[in-house]
Amino acid sequence: AGPVRMYVVRHAEHVTPALAHLSRKGSLQATAIASTLKRKRRVVAVYSSPRSFQTARTISKELHTPITTDARLLPWDGGQLTGWSLNKVQKEMPEVYQKRFVERNPDFKVPDGESLNDRFQRVKSFLADVVAKHANEQIVVVTHGGIIDDLFRNARSLPPTQLTGLKKPYGSLSVLVFCNGRFHEELWGG
């Protein structure tokens, strides 16, 4: 199978936590990314987290390419912790804080949520599917910071607990290429 080039985009800056609306700056970021991607060879697909749809839509319109939303690109499911600050978790659920955020236990599931390994495995599944489907093609993946970390971990065969230290600001573009059975990065966080 031929190479698969993935343009990995962190969603643009947003106004609301649900990412329903891009900020003015976010709209400019999404337009700039779309313009950059338009100069590349033909992109055949845009994959997006359901919560990154506004950024993906801007890119999709510019590239005249359909969007496929994929729940495997959603951020970590924090369950009962969703919307909580780390301070609140530490004060109200110290054992959860210890296992998830200090020890980074990969198999610890937060109440009503998922483990680091759960998220890592769904990203791995997504990668396997797009690599199988898009040989010799280029695609765009619009998602969240933690998912980008897991894309990198999977590409480098790192464990789900490995901190990446990757820079991935809102509206950043990275390029992952799968070729000869391996991934390599052409650009990260540009």
C-alpha positions in Angstrom: 0.0 0.0 0.0 1.2 3.5 -0.8 1.8 6.3 1.7 -1.0 8.1 3.5 -0.4 11.8 4.3 -2.5 13.1 7.2 -2.8 16.8 7.8 -3.6 16.9 11.5 -5.3 20.1 12.6 -6.1 21.2 16.2 -9.5 22.9 16.0 -9.4 26.7 15.9 -10.1 28.9 19.0 -13.7 28.8 20.1 -16.0 30.9 22.2 -17.9 28.1 24.0 -16.6 24.9 25.6 -18.8 22.9 23.3 -16.9 24.4 20.4 -20.2 25.3 18.8 -18.9 28.8 17.7 -15.5 29.9 16.7 -14.1 33.1 18.1 -13.2 35.9 15.7 -9.5 34.7 16.0 -10.7 31.1 15.5 -12.5 32.0 12.3 -9.3 33.6 11.0 -7.3 30.5 12.1 -9.6 28.1 10.3 -9.5 30.2 7.1 -5.7 30.4 7.2 -5.5 26.6 7.7 -7.9 26.0 4.8 -5.9 28.4 2.6 -2.7 26.5 3.4 -4.2 23.1 2.7 -5.7 24.3 -0.5 -2.2 24.8 -1.9 -1.4 21.1 -1.3 -2.1 18.3 -3.7 -5.7 17.0 -3.7 -7.0 16.1 -0.3 -9.7 13.4 -0.6 -11.3 13.4 2.9 -11.7 15.6 5.9 -12.3 13.7 9.2 -13.5 15.6 12.2 -14.4 15.2 15.8 -18.1 16.1 16.2 -16.9 18.9 18.5 -14.4 20.3 15.9 -17.0 20.6 13.1 -16.8 24.4 12.7 -13.1 24.3 11.9 -13.6 21.2 9.7 -16.5 22.9 7.8 -14.3 25.9 6.9 -11.5 23.6 5.6 -14.0 21.3 3.8 -15.6 24.3 1.9 -12.2 25.6 0.8 -11.1 22.1 -0.4 -14.5 21.0 -1.8 -14.1 17.8 0.2 -16.8 16.1 2.3 -16.5 15.9 6.1 -16.8 12.6 7.9 -17.4 13.1 11.7 -15.9 10.3 13.8 -16.5 10.0 17.5 -13.1 8.3 18.0 -11.7 11.8 17.5 -13.5 13.3 20.5 -11.5 14.4 23.5 -11.0 12.2 26.6 -14.4 11.5 28.3 -13.9 12.8 31.8 -17.3 11.5 32.9 -18.2 13.0 36.2 -15.1 15.2 36.0 -16.3 17.0 32.9 -16.2 20.8 33.5 -14.2 20.4 36.8 -11.0 22.2 37.4 -8.0 20.1 38.6 -8.3 21.9 42.0 -11.9 20.8 42.3 -11.0 17.2 41.4 -8.1 17.2 43.9 -10.3 18.6 46.7 -13.5 16.6 46.1 -12.1 13.3 44.6 -8.5 13.0 45.9 -8.2 9.3 45.0 -9.4 9.9 41.5 -7.0 12.9 41.2 -4.1 10.7 42.4 -4.7 7.8 40.1 -5.6 9.8 36.9 -3.5 12.9 37.1 -0.5 12.1 39.4 0.1 8.4 38.7 -1.4 8.6 35.2 -2.6 5.0 35.6 -3.5 4.0 32.0 -6.3 1.7 33.0 -8.0 3.8 35.6 -11.5 4.8 34.5 -12.8 8.0 36.0 -16.4 7.7 37.2 -18.8 7.5 34.2 -15.8 8.2 31.9 -12.9 6.5 30.2 -9.3 5.6 31.0 -6.2 6.9 29.2 -5.9 3.5 27.5 -9.5 3.7 26.3 -8.8 6.9 24.5 -5.5 5.6 23.2 -7.1 2.5 21.7 -9.9 4.4 20.0 -7.3 6.7 18.3 -5.3 3.6 17.3 -8.5 2.1 15.8 -9.1 5.4 13.9 -5.5 5.4 12.5 -5.7 1.7 11.4 -9.0 2.4 9.5 -7.8 5.6 7.7 -4.4 4.0 6.8 -6.3 1.0 5.3 -8.8 3.2 3.4 -6.5 5.9 2.1 -3.4 4.4 0.6 -1.7 6.9 -1.8 -4.0 9.7 -0.6 -4.0 12.8 1.6 -6.5 13.4 4.3 -7.2 16.1 6.9 -8.0 15.2 10.5 -9.5 18.0 12.7 -9.5 17.2 16.4 -8.4 18.1 19.9 -5.1 18.5 21.7 -5.2 15.2 23.7 -6.2 13.2 20.6 -3.2 14.8 18.7 -1.0 13.6 21.6 -2.5 10.1 21.1 -1.9 10.2 17.3 1.7 11.0 18.1 2.0 8.3 20.7 0.5 5.7 18.4 2.8 6.8 15.5 5.8 6.5 17.7 4.7 3.3 19.5 4.7 5.2 22.9 2.5 4.1 25.8 -0.7 6.1 26.6 0.9 7.5 29.8 3.9 9.1 28.0 3.8 12.9 28.2 4.6 14.3 24.7 5.4 17.9 25.4 4.1 18.7 21.9 3.2 22.2 21.0 -0.3 22.2 19.5 -1.9 25.6 19.8 -5.4 26.2 18.5 -5.4 26.2 14.7 -2.0 24.4 14.5 -1.2 22.1 11.6 0.9 18.9 11.9 1.7 16.3 9.2 1.9 12.6 9.8 2.9 10.2 7.0 2.3 6.5 7.0 4.7 4.7 4.6 6.3 1.3 4.5 4.5 0.2 7.6 5.7 3.1 9.7 4.7 6.6 10.7 6.9 9.6 10.6 6.3 13.3 11.2 7.0 15.8 8.5 5.8 18.8 10.6 4.6 19.1 14.1 2.5 22.0 15.5 3.3 24.4 12.7 
